[in-house]
Amino acid sequence: MKKYICDVCGWEYDPAIGAEGIPAGTSWEQVAEDFVCPLCGVGKDEFSPAE
């Protein structure tokens, strides 16, 4: 599963780890559309796949 990075602040979503309220093993596609970056608050549309 791919990691995704916030275009604004650089926070990284790692599906192997998950995030607050998101269990480990949750792919980016399974993350809710109303997800916001825990650091800067931008929406899921402001994330890009990690290189």
N, C-alpha and C positions, 0 to 999 in steps of 0.2 A: 504494500500500500504506500502511496506517495505522501510525502510531507507537504504541507502548504504553509506559505509565509505571508504575513500581513505586509501589504505594500506600503503602509504608512509608518509602522513602528518596528517591523522586523520580527515580531513574535512568531514563533513557529508552532504549528499544529502537527504533532506527531501521532498518527493513529495507533502506534504501538503503545503509547503512553496515555492517550486521551487528554482530557482537560476537565476542569471543574464541571461536574454534572454530566460529563461524557465518558462512558467507560472505555478502558483500553480495548483496542480491537475494532473501534468504530471508524469506518472509512470516511473520508471527507464528504463523499456523496450522501452518506447516511446522517451527517450532522444537520440539525434543523436549519431551515432557511433563515430563521430569525436569530441565529447565532451572531454574537458580537465579540470582537477581540477583547480578551480580558485586560489588556494593557491600555489600549487607546479607544476602544468602543466603536470602531467602524464595523460595518456589516461584512457578511461572508463574501459579498461581491468584490471586496477590496483585498482578497487573498489571491496569490498566484502559486502554481506548483513550484516546489523547490527544485533546483537544478540537480 
